[in-house]
Amino acid sequence: MFLFIGFGVVLACVFGSFIASGGAIGPLLASMPFELITILGAAIGSFVMANSLVDLKHIPAGIKQVLKGPRFARADYIDLLNLLFQLLKSMHAKGYMAIESHVEEPENSTIFTSFPKIKSDEQTRDLVCDYLRLIGMNVDDPVQFEEAISRELKKNIQEEMHLPHALQTLSDALPALGIVAAVLGVIKTMASISKPPVILGEMIAGALVGTFLGVLLAYGVVAPIAARLGGIVGEDACYHRIIRSVLVAHLQGSAPQISIEIGRKDIPSHCMPRFQELENAMTSSTATA
């Protein structure tokens, strides 16, 4: 929603001020289709050359992320902490064997079934199960454990950030591609140097449209989208870091309730539930179980 509002403000201010100041919109509109074909065609071609097929397949998902915003909301953080509490509480009381079946077969787990969004999220589900399995394999050194899970989280965010970085690189290239289009227009104008000044003036104006569009697309469209997507990826990464915080606290000897509270404090402020809100959710879930 805000993406379209911002884009509308950009167009309204740029073109509105141009028209209001007495600018002739005719030459701009007449040249724009051809300049856009040159700039966007070159941009798409260079983007394809610079990225692998795997990266290009992530573009639809990236566009969806920009339009929908972060994947995880306040309720999702509560569910994740609640799930971890149920698992840690069972393991604290009866040992790893009490949760082994849940970890090995989360699809059939009664605990995971209580949190369907986590159960269907393969990345989150596997992250929880893989590192609980490590604990079950007697990896009980908090420093070693934290280093292992941190490496995976770092790898994941680097992969997720590839598309925002690629878009930012494209944004940096667009002004230069606009100059390419402008130079082609100047070449066309110089080839018609014998024509009257009125015609030459329109041709020069048309050539400058390329530079204008390159800069506008770079800093008014692509760069904001790249920044927004990068922000969403960074915020979504906080969700998985909660798993690290809780499990490391558990290995350091904290009780399940303390481990969960440590994880709660790592949640971004606008999504962080209050202590009593989380406590009520965990109590309700325990009573239901």
C-alpha positions in Angstrom: 0.0 0.0 0.0 2.7 2.5 1.0 4.7 1.5 -2.0 2.0 2.7 -4.3 1.3 5.8 -2.2 5.0 6.8 -2.3 5.3 6.1 -6.1 2.2 8.3 -6.7 3.7 11.1 -4.6 7.0 10.9 -6.6 5.2 11.1 -10.0 2.8 13.8 -8.9 5.6 16.0 -7.5 8.0 15.5 -10.4 5.7 15.9 -13.3 3.3 18.2 -11.5 6.0 20.8 -10.6 7.3 20.5 -14.2 3.9 21.3 -15.7 3.1 24.0 -13.1 6.4 25.8 -13.8 5.4 26.1 -17.5 7.2 23.0 -18.9 6.0 21.5 -22.1 4.8 18.0 -21.5 4.5 17.2 -25.2 8.1 16.5 -26.1 8.5 14.6 -22.8 5.7 12.2 -23.6 6.7 11.9 -27.3 10.2 10.8 -26.4 9.5 8.8 -23.3 8.4 5.4 -24.9 11.6 5.1 -27.0 13.8 6.2 -24.1 12.1 3.7 -21.7 12.7 0.9 -24.2 16.4 1.8 -24.4 16.9 2.2 -20.6 14.6 -0.7 -19.4 15.8 -3.0 -22.1 19.4 -2.4 -21.2 18.6 -2.6 -17.5 16.8 -6.0 -17.8 19.5 -7.4 -20.0 22.3 -6.4 -17.6 20.3 -7.7 -14.7 19.9 -11.1 -16.3 23.7 -11.2 -17.1 24.6 -10.3 -13.6 22.5 -12.9 -11.8 22.0 -16.7 -12.0 18.8 -18.5 -12.8 18.3 -19.4 -9.1 18.5 -15.7 -8.2 16.1 -14.7 -11.0 13.6 -17.2 -9.8 13.5 -15.3 -6.4 12.2 -12.1 -8.1 8.5 -13.0 -7.9 8.9 -13.8 -4.2 10.8 -10.6 -3.7 8.1 -8.5 -5.3 5.5 -10.3 -3.1 7.6 -9.4 0.0 7.7 -5.7 -0.9 4.0 -5.6 -1.5 3.0 -7.6 1.6 5.7 -6.5 4.1 7.4 -8.6 6.7 6.3 -12.2 7.0 6.1 -12.3 10.8 3.8 -10.3 13.0 3.3 -10.2 16.8 1.2 -13.3 16.9 3.9 -15.3 15.0 6.5 -14.4 17.6 4.2 -15.4 20.4 3.6 -18.8 18.6 7.3 -19.4 18.2 8.1 -18.7 21.8 5.1 -20.8 22.9 6.3 -23.7 20.7 9.9 -23.5 22.1 8.5 -23.3 25.6 6.5 -26.5 25.1 9.5 -28.4 23.8 11.9 -27.1 26.4 9.5 -27.8 29.2 9.2 -31.4 28.2 12.9 -31.8 27.7 13.7 -30.1 31.0 11.3 -32.5 32.9 12.0 -35.8 31.1 15.1 -35.3 29.0 15.6 -35.3 25.2 13.8 -38.6 24.8 10.5 -36.8 25.6 10.7 -34.6 22.5 12.6 -36.9 20.2 9.5 -38.0 18.3 8.5 -34.3 17.9 11.9 -33.4 16.5 12.3 -36.4 14.2 8.7 -36.2 12.8 7.4 -32.7 13.2 4.7 -33.4 10.6 3.1 -35.8 13.0 3.9 -33.9 16.2 1.1 -32.9 18.5 3.1 -29.9 19.6 3.9 -28.7 16.1 0.3 -29.3 15.1 -0.8 -26.7 17.7 1.2 -24.1 15.7 0.2 -24.7 12.0 2.0 -21.7 10.5 5.3 -22.9 12.0 4.6 -26.5 11.1 4.1 -25.5 7.4 7.1 -23.1 7.4 9.9 -25.5 6.4 12.8 -23.2 7.2 11.6 -22.3 10.7 10.5 -25.9 11.5 13.8 -27.4 10.3 15.9 -24.8 12.2 14.1 -25.7 15.5 14.3 -29.4 14.9 17.9 -29.5 13.6 19.3 -27.6 16.6 17.2 -29.4 19.2 18.6 -32.6 17.6 22.1 -31.3 18.1 21.3 -30.8 21.8 20.1 -34.4 21.9 23.5 -35.4 20.4 25.1 -33.9 23.5 26.3 -30.7 21.9 26.0 -28.9 25.3 28.7 -26.2 24.9 26.8 -22.9 24.6 29.7 -21.2 22.8 30.1 -24.0 20.2 26.3 -24.3 19.8 25.9 -20.5 19.3 28.7 -20.4 16.8 27.1 -23.2 14.7 23.6 -21.7 14.6 25.0 -18.2 14.0 26.8 -19.4 10.9 23.6 -20.8 9.5 21.6 -17.7 10.2 24.4 -15.6 8.6 24.3 -17.8 5.5 20.5 -17.5 5.3 20.5 -13.8 5.5 23.3 -13.4 3.0 21.2 -15.5 0.5 18.1 -13.5 1.3 19.9 -10.2 0.8 21.2 -11.1 -2.6 18.1 -9.7 -4.4 18.1 -6.3 -2.5 21.8 -6.0 -3.3 21.2 -6.8 -7.0 18.4 -4.2 -7.2 20.7 -1.6 -5.5 23.4 -2.4 -8.1 20.8 -2.0 -10.9 19.7 1.3 -9.3 23.4 2.5 -9.4 23.6 1.6 -13.1 20.3 3.3 -14.3 21.7 6.9 -14.4 24.5 5.7 -16.7 22.0 3.8 -18.9 20.0 7.0 -19.0 23.1 8.7 -20.3 23.4 6.0 -23.0 19.9 6.8 -24.2 20.7 10.5 -24.1 23.9 10.1 -26.1 21.9 8.2 -28.7 19.5 11.1 -28.9 22.3 13.6 -29.3 23.8 11.5 -32.1 20.4 11.5 -33.8 20.2 15.3 -33.3 23.7 15.9 -34.7 22.8 13.9 -37.8 20.0 16.5 -38.4 22.1 19.6 -37.6 20.9 21.3 -40.8 17.3 21.4 -39.7 15.7 24.5 -38.3 16.3 25.5 -34.6 12.8 24.7 -33.6 13.1 21.1 -34.7 16.6 20.8 -33.3 15.4 22.1 -29.9 12.7 19.4 -29.7 15.2 16.8 -30.7 17.7 17.9 -28.0 14.8 18.0 -25.4 13.9 14.4 -26.4 17.5 13.3 -26.0 17.7 14.8 -22.4 14.6 12.8 -21.5 16.9 9.7 -21.3 19.0 11.2 -18.6 15.9 12.4 -16.7 14.3 8.9 -16.8 17.5 7.1 -15.8 17.9 9.3 -12.7 14.2 9.1 -11.8 14.0 5.3 -12.2 17.2 4.9 -10.1 16.5 7.1 -7.2 12.7 7.4 -7.3 11.8 3.8 -8.0 14.4 1.0 -7.9 16.6 2.3 -4.9 13.5 2.7 -2.6 12.3 -0.8 -3.5 15.8 -2.2 -2.9 15.9 -0.5 0.5 12.4 -1.6 1.5 13.1 -5.2 0.5 16.4 -5.2 2.5 14.5 -3.8 5.5 12.0 -6.6 5.3 14.6 -9.3 5.0 16.4 -7.9 8.0 13.2 -7.8 10.1 12.2 -11.3 9.1 15.7 -12.5 10.1 14.9 -11.4 13.7 12.3 -14.2 13.9 14.9 -16.9 13.5 17.4 -15.3 15.8 14.9 -15.8 18.6 15.5 -19.6 18.2 19.2 -19.0 18.8 18.6 -16.8 21.8 16.2 -19.3 23.5 18.3 -22.4 22.8 21.6 -20.8 23.9 19.9 -19.6 27.1 18.7 -23.2 27.7 22.2 -24.6 27.2 23.5 -22.0 29.7 21.3 -23.7 32.3 18.3 -21.3 32.3 14.9 -22.7 33.2 12.4 -22.8 30.2 10.5 -19.7 31.4 13.8 -17.8 31.7 15.0 -18.9 28.3 11.7 -17.8 26.7 11.9 -14.4 28.5 15.4 -13.9 27.1 14.1 -14.7 23.7 11.2 -12.3 24.1 13.6 -9.4 24.8 15.2 -10.0 21.4 12.0 -9.4 19.5 11.7 -6.1 17.6 10.0 -3.5 19.8 6.9 -3.1 17.6 6.2 -6.8 17.6 7.4 -7.7 21.2 4.5 -9.0 23.4 4.3 -7.9 27.0 5.4 -10.4 29.6 1.9 -11.1 30.8 0.5 -11.5 27.3 3.1 -14.2 26.5 2.6 -15.8 29.9 -1.1 -16.1 29.3 -0.6 -17.6 25.8 1.8 -20.2 27.2 -0.5 -21.0 30.2 -3.4 -21.4 27.8 -1.5 -23.6 25.5 -0.3 -25.8 28.4 -3.8 -26.2 29.7 -5.1 -27.2 26.3 -2.3 -29.7 25.9 
